[in-house]
Amino acid sequence: MDQYKPTLILIHISIDLIVLGTRLTFMKSKLSIGLYWFRHDLRLTDNRTFNKLCSEVDRLICVYVKGQEKEFRSSFSEGETGRFKHKFEQESAVELDIALRKKKQYLLFVDAPAHQSIVDLIENYSITHMGVEEHPGIYETKSLDAIQASCPHVQYITDISHNLFNESDLPFELGNLPETFTPFRKRVENISIDPPIAALLELPHAIEPMPQAPEELSFSGRVRGGEVAGNEQLNKYLFGTDLIKQYKQTRNALDDWDSSSKLSMWLANGSLSARTVYHTIKQYESQRGENESTYWLYFELLWREYYQWYLAKHRGKLFQFSGVKQITPSTNFNENTFKRWCDGRTKYPIVNACMLQLNQTGYMSNRGRQLVASCFVHELGLDWRYGAAYFEQQLIDHDVASNWGNWQYLAGVGADPQSHRRFNLAKQTATYDPDAVFRKKWLGSEQQ
Ligand SMILES: Cc1cc2nc3c(=O)[nH]c(=O)nc-3n(C[C@H](O)[C@H](O)[C@H](O)COP(=O)(O)OP(=O)(O)OC[C@H]3O[C@@H](n4cnc5c(N)ncnc54)[C@H](O)[C@@H]3O)c2cc1C
């Protein structure tokens, strides 16, 4: 993945200044005024929570809290958000602003902590309705609960927009979600999935005159945040290149951009919906034929889906040392060893190469993630939660349910039926990097 240097000038608007002009106008009016908070659903297509809110209100304000991804991180993750992740997030939000402007709306970027800024907006604009995606993350849930407690008079419109299924589609109660993936997959994989819904052509009017658009916006490099780029990647991977036809054979590669869909980044911040991906796969199959690989991309989406419900069921246990299984691992935390792993300075070249790839791009392949996580727990004897927290900070595609669920799986305290999945790093190196191409690329020819 190329490095890139987007130049973004985000709109800085002081909430106090904006509200002064309109406060009195709306205070006594009978208009219904909606506030939509965009979180992990930075898109207009297939955003039914947003559409629902729009159908209920006369006026609308759309809000994005700058740096909100940091607010939603676990308490283990103290460092700054990785620069690639940060840029991707900014790009996605700016692109959403551009899409809204085409419909005579705009995104208000606020700087303050989420709870305070949303409550202030609700009070200052006499908001009657608030819309926000329903998300299983602990902090996401807590922040919405706190807003609801502070503003009980507001009507809240929430819905799940991150998943393939609605909770009512599941053929079991959430409390009976299977504890491992395979029984889950078998019970859900033939359920029909709602088609994505179109973006609204017209939106309720803004409550303020539109501020000036970002003056300059330039992107470069392969990975660009936002709804347009996410859809481009989806269509390119399927219809543009037919790469999906070999997906099952190529998906384990350590470093080849085309080996897997790379959709995780757009799925994670919701600039692309999982339903859109699913229905595009189905469209591809009906036009160009299905095979094991086209099915396998859906199979992997089901893994993502499984972890979303797994987090919704197990909540805080996903972040506990003893995990969902409540087995206490015989590992602990050593700062020096941890730092060496983060920096790619362990005695395992394959692990070091993967960590440098992560640090220099914000992405790591699925195979790489399995190897470095297995090394973290089984070779270095470290508390898995710190590894998950480092991923949380660095991965562009960080998704709380997928990340913590996969780490628990590899630490033997989560959804793995085997309980002890230790990768033989020498054997894995021989299989996945037989000619040392990957190690040479990231470590140079002497260190591997
Ligand atoms: C320790 C560890 C941590 C991980 N952390 C994350 C994370 O924070 N965010 C994230 O999206 N994925 C995570 N994964 C899963 C997986 O590695 C990535 O989804 C995948 O590498 C992304 O690349 P891709 O889009 O090309 O995937 P593809 O192989 O093209 O898969 C298509 C989609 O299926 C989903 N998917 C694939 N594999 C998994 C999986 N094992 N678990 C859940 N969903 C999956 C993703 O949404 C992905 O975009 C993690 C895996 C491990 C082992």
Ligand as a Chemical Component Dictionary entry (heavy atoms), coordinates in Angstrom:
data_LIG
# 
_chem_comp.id                   LIG 
_chem_comp.type                 NON-POLYMER 
_chem_comp.pdbx_formal_charge   0 
_chem_comp.three_letter_code    LIG 
# 
loop_
_chem_comp_atom.comp_id 
_chem_comp_atom.atom_id 
_chem_comp_atom.alt_atom_id 
_chem_comp_atom.type_symbol 
_chem_comp_atom.charge 
_chem_comp_atom.model_Cartn_x 
_chem_comp_atom.model_Cartn_y 
_chem_comp_atom.model_Cartn_z 
_chem_comp_atom.pdbx_ordinal 
LIG C1  C1  C 0 -5.901  -10.719 15.449 1  
LIG C2  C2  C 0 -6.839  -10.257 14.374 2  
LIG C3  C3  C 0 -7.394  -8.974  14.421 3  
LIG C4  C4  C 0 -8.290  -8.555  13.437 4  
LIG N1  N1  N 0 -8.811  -7.282  13.506 5  
LIG C5  C5  C 0 -9.727  -6.874  12.584 6  
LIG C6  C6  C 0 -10.306 -5.573  12.643 7  
LIG O1  O1  O 0 -10.048 -4.775  13.544 8  
LIG N2  N2  N 0 -11.175 -5.214  11.658 9  
LIG C7  C7  C 0 -11.519 -6.063  10.649 10 
LIG O2  O2  O 0 -12.309 -5.681  9.773  11 
LIG N3  N3  N 0 -11.000 -7.299  10.585 12 
LIG C8  C8  C 0 -10.106 -7.731  11.503 13 
LIG N4  N4  N 0 -9.560  -8.977  11.404 14 
LIG C9  C9  C 0 -10.059 -9.890  10.362 15 
LIG C10 C10 C 0 -9.291  -9.875  9.025  16 
LIG O3  O3  O 0 -7.919  -9.998  9.250  17 
LIG C11 C11 C 0 -9.556  -8.621  8.190  18 
LIG O4  O4  O 0 -10.945 -8.390  8.086  19 
LIG C12 C12 C 0 -9.017  -8.766  6.786  20 
LIG O5  O5  O 0 -7.648  -9.044  6.807  21 
LIG C13 C13 C 0 -9.264  -7.483  6.025  22 
LIG O6  O6  O 0 -8.779  -7.563  4.707  23 
LIG P1  P1  P 0 -9.781  -7.727  3.493  24 
LIG O7  O7  O 0 -10.839 -6.703  3.545  25 
LIG O8  O8  O 0 -8.964  -7.812  2.270  26 
LIG O9  O9  O 0 -10.437 -9.134  3.836  27 
LIG P2  P2  P 0 -11.122 -10.238 2.895  28 
LIG O10 O10 O 0 -10.316 -11.453 3.037  29 
LIG O11 O11 O 0 -11.336 -9.723  1.535  30 
LIG O12 O12 O 0 -12.516 -10.471 3.601  31 
LIG C14 C14 C 0 -13.715 -9.759  3.256  32 
LIG C15 C15 C 0 -14.296 -9.146  4.492  33 
LIG O13 O13 O 0 -14.690 -10.155 5.412  34 
LIG C16 C16 C 0 -14.461 -9.714  6.757  35 
LIG N5  N5  N 0 -13.497 -10.628 7.391  36 
LIG C17 C17 C 0 -12.564 -11.382 6.808  37 
LIG N6  N6  N 0 -11.937 -12.149 7.715  38 
LIG C18 C18 C 0 -12.476 -11.855 8.915  39 
LIG C19 C19 C 0 -12.262 -12.308 10.228 40 
LIG N7  N7  N 0 -11.356 -13.239 10.541 41 
LIG N8  N8  N 0 -12.999 -11.775 11.231 42 
LIG C20 C20 C 0 -13.934 -10.827 10.973 43 
LIG N9  N9  N 0 -14.195 -10.378 9.730  44 
LIG C21 C21 C 0 -13.480 -10.871 8.717  45 
LIG C22 C22 C 0 -13.892 -8.303  6.653  46 
LIG O14 O14 O 0 -14.943 -7.384  6.785  47 
LIG C23 C23 C 0 -13.314 -8.288  5.253  48 
LIG O15 O15 O 0 -13.260 -6.987  4.688  49 
LIG C24 C24 C 0 -8.638  -9.429  12.371 50 
LIG C25 C25 C 0 -8.066  -10.696 12.325 51 
LIG C26 C26 C 0 -7.177  -11.104 13.305 52 
LIG C27 C27 C 0 -6.579  -12.484 13.215 53 
# 
loop_
_chem_comp_bond.comp_id 
_chem_comp_bond.atom_id_1 
_chem_comp_bond.atom_id_2 
_chem_comp_bond.value_order 
_chem_comp_bond.pdbx_ordinal 
LIG C1  C2  SING 1  
LIG C2  C3  SING 2  
LIG C2  C26 DOUB 3  
LIG C3  C4  DOUB 4  
LIG C4  N1  SING 5  
LIG C4  C24 SING 6  
LIG N1  C5  DOUB 7  
LIG C5  C6  SING 8  
LIG C5  C8  SING 9  
LIG C6  O1  DOUB 10 
LIG C6  N2  SING 11 
LIG N2  C7  SING 12 
LIG C7  O2  DOUB 13 
LIG C7  N3  SING 14 
LIG N3  C8  DOUB 15 
LIG C8  N4  SING 16 
LIG N4  C9  SING 17 
LIG N4  C24 SING 18 
LIG C9  C10 SING 19 
LIG C10 O3  SING 20 
LIG C10 C11 SING 21 
LIG C11 O4  SING 22 
LIG C11 C12 SING 23 
LIG C12 O5  SING 24 
LIG C12 C13 SING 25 
LIG C13 O6  SING 26 
LIG O6  P1  SING 27 
LIG P1  O7  DOUB 28 
LIG P1  O8  SING 29 
LIG P1  O9  SING 30 
LIG O9  P2  SING 31 
LIG P2  O10 DOUB 32 
LIG P2  O11 SING 33 
LIG P2  O12 SING 34 
LIG O12 C14 SING 35 
LIG C14 C15 SING 36 
LIG C15 O13 SING 37 
LIG C15 C23 SING 38 
LIG O13 C16 SING 39 
LIG C16 N5  SING 40 
LIG C16 C22 SING 41 
LIG N5  C17 SING 42 
LIG N5  C21 SING 43 
LIG C17 N6  DOUB 44 
LIG N6  C18 SING 45 
LIG C18 C19 SING 46 
LIG C18 C21 DOUB 47 
LIG C19 N7  SING 48 
LIG C19 N8  DOUB 49 
LIG N8  C20 SING 50 
LIG C20 N9  DOUB 51 
LIG N9  C21 SING 52 
LIG C22 O14 SING 53 
LIG C22 C23 SING 54 
LIG C23 O15 SING 55 
LIG C24 C25 DOUB 56 
LIG C25 C26 SING 57 
LIG C26 C27 SING 58 
# 
